[in-house]
Amino acid sequence: MEFKDNVPIYLQIEQRLIKQIVQGQLQAGDRLPSVRKLAVAETVNVNTVQRALRELNAQGFIYTKRGEGNFVTDDETLIEDTKAQLIQQALTEFLKEMGGLGLDHGAAQAALTDYLRKEEQDDSSQH
């Protein structure tokens, strides 16, 4: 994984795992890989992964079973609330980008509607 220089690595790992949980790539009750396996996969120090997992545990996204490992929460409310927050963040970033291009909210909405209409046409022409 490519890491951004301006955000701590443990936080980027934490955010990626949260996104995987929200997207359903990691499901309720799924066992996470061991700390060492995650560290190797991310090419980071074991302590960095442990810190990310500790934060996820404190937030309720994962829980630990002693001697068995870390598992994904089954707290659907937490997952849905987090998904709503991530959607809000993405929309905020989108509107900032559009504003930087000189579009107000109405013009951004029109551009998005036009884009979605074209995507639907492309999808329907491919089937």
ChimeraX attribute file (.defattr): number of C-alpha atoms within 10 A of each C-alpha:
attribute: neighborCount
match mode: 1-to-1
recipient: residues
	/A:1	9
	/A:2	8
	/A:3	12
	/A:4	9
	/A:5	7
	/A:6	6
	/A:7	9
	/A:8	11
	/A:9	20
	/A:10	21
	/A:11	17
	/A:12	16
	/A:13	22
	/A:14	19
	/A:15	14
	/A:16	12
	/A:17	21
	/A:18	22
	/A:19	17
	/A:20	13
	/A:21	21
	/A:22	21
	/A:23	12
	/A:24	11
	/A:25	12
	/A:26	18
	/A:27	15
	/A:28	17
	/A:29	13
	/A:30	15
	/A:31	18
	/A:32	17
	/A:33	13
	/A:34	14
	/A:35	18
	/A:36	15
	/A:37	13
	/A:38	18
	/A:39	17
	/A:40	13
	/A:41	11
	/A:42	17
	/A:43	11
	/A:44	16
	/A:45	15
	/A:46	15
	/A:47	13
	/A:48	19
	/A:49	24
	/A:50	17
	/A:51	16
	/A:52	19
	/A:53	24
	/A:54	17
	/A:55	16
	/A:56	21
	/A:57	17
	/A:58	11
	/A:59	11
	/A:60	15
	/A:61	23
	/A:62	25
	/A:63	20
	/A:64	16
	/A:65	9
	/A:66	7
	/A:67	6
	/A:68	9
	/A:69	13
	/A:70	20
	/A:71	20
	/A:72	22
	/A:73	22
	/A:74	16
	/A:75	12
	/A:76	11
	/A:77	9
	/A:78	15
	/A:79	21
	/A:80	12
	/A:81	12
	/A:82	17
	/A:83	17
	/A:84	13
	/A:85	12
	/A:86	15
	/A:87	12
	/A:88	12
	/A:89	12
	/A:90	12
	/A:91	12
	/A:92	12
	/A:93	12
	/A:94	13
	/A:95	17
	/A:96	15
	/A:97	13
	/A:98	17
	/A:99	14
	/A:100	10
	/A:101	10
	/A:102	11
	/A:103	16
	/A:104	14
	/A:105	13
	/A:106	9
	/A:107	13
	/A:108	18
	/A:109	14
	/A:110	13
	/A:111	14
	/A:112	12
	/A:113	12
	/A:114	12
	/A:115	12
	/A:116	12
	/A:117	12
	/A:118	12
	/A:119	12
	/A:120	12
	/A:121	11
	/A:122	11
	/A:123	10
	/A:124	9
	/A:125	8
	/A:126	7
	/A:127	5
